[in-house]
């Protein structure tokens, strides 16, 4: 089973401990980044994350999240604002998948996949 790679950015010590405890599962691997550095987006992207979790003061995508998408578009960005009572998940859209040569079977499969794909 392949691990889900999670990067933590700007979480205070208590929130970091809580998140790590929640994510302490065999299929999840957490890497903690201490905070913003001039090259943090590059460092995050080079680690090829599946999910990047940011502590932020806002409920919108921080600029560093946009930089992560620029360098690693498949990542998901989860933000935890303020008192950590809520969170927001961001994905880069649109998403394109090459389906190859079109056939009736491929068309039907694409439609079924689109219907069941998470939004």
C-alpha positions in Angstrom: 0.0 0.0 0.0 1.4 3.4 -1.0 1.5 6.1 1.7 -0.4 9.3 1.6 2.2 12.0 1.9 1.1 14.9 4.1 3.1 18.1 4.7 2.3 20.4 7.6 3.0 24.2 7.3 2.8 26.8 10.0 1.0 24.7 12.5 1.7 25.7 16.1 3.1 23.0 18.4 -0.2 22.0 19.9 -2.1 21.9 16.6 0.8 20.0 15.0 0.6 17.4 17.8 -3.1 17.0 17.4 -3.0 16.7 13.6 -0.1 14.1 13.8 -2.0 12.1 16.4 -5.1 12.1 14.2 -3.1 11.1 11.1 -1.1 8.4 12.9 -2.2 5.6 10.5 -0.2 3.1 8.6 -1.1 4.6 5.2 -0.3 8.2 6.1 3.2 9.7 6.3 3.5 13.2 7.8 6.4 15.6 7.1 6.5 18.8 9.2 7.8 22.0 7.7 8.6 24.6 10.4 7.1 27.5 8.7 7.4 29.9 5.8 10.8 30.1 4.1 11.6 31.9 0.9 11.7 28.5 -0.9 8.9 26.8 1.0 6.8 26.2 -2.1 9.7 24.5 -3.8 10.5 22.4 -0.8 6.9 21.3 -0.5 6.6 20.5 -4.2 10.0 18.6 -4.2 8.5 16.3 -1.5 5.7 15.4 -3.9 2.8 15.8 -1.3 -0.6 14.4 -1.6 -2.0 16.9 1.0 -0.5 20.1 2.3 -2.1 21.3 5.6 -1.7 25.0 6.4 -2.6 27.0 9.5 -3.9 30.3 8.3 -5.8 33.3 9.5 -8.2 33.2 6.6 -10.8 30.8 5.1 -9.3 31.3 1.6 -6.4 29.7 -0.2 -3.2 31.4 0.9 -0.8 32.5 -1.7 1.7 29.8 -0.7 -1.1 27.3 -1.6 -1.3 28.7 -5.1 2.5 28.3 -5.3 2.1 24.7 -4.3 -0.4 24.1 -7.1 1.9 25.8 -9.6 4.7 23.3 -8.7 2.6 20.2 -7.8 -0.9 20.5 -9.3 -2.0 17.0 -8.0 -1.7 18.1 -4.4 -4.7 19.0 -2.2 -4.4 21.9 0.1 -6.2 21.8 3.4 -6.4 25.0 5.5 -7.2 25.3 9.2 -8.1 28.8 10.0 -8.3 30.6 13.4 -9.4 28.4 16.3 -9.2 25.1 14.3 -12.9 24.4 14.6 -13.2 24.2 10.8 -11.1 23.4 7.7 -11.2 23.9 4.0 -10.0 21.6 1.2 -8.8 23.1 -2.0 -8.0 21.3 -5.3 -6.7 22.6 -8.5 -9.3 22.2 -11.3 -9.8 21.5 -14.1 -8.3 18.1 -14.2 -7.5 16.4 -17.5 -7.0 12.7 -18.1 -6.0 11.3 -21.5 -8.5 8.6 -22.4 -6.7 7.3 -25.5 -8.5 6.1 -28.6 -12.3 6.6 -28.2 -14.5 3.5 -28.3 -18.0 2.9 -27.1 -16.6 1.2 -24.1 -14.1 4.0 -23.3 -16.9 6.6 -23.7 -19.2 4.7 -21.3 -16.4 4.2 -18.8 -15.5 7.9 -18.9 -19.2 8.9 -18.3 -19.5 6.5 -15.4 -16.2 7.7 -13.9 -17.3 11.3 -14.2 -20.5 10.6 -12.4 -18.8 8.9 -9.4 -15.8 11.1 -9.2 -15.6 13.2 -6.0 -16.2 16.9 -6.4 
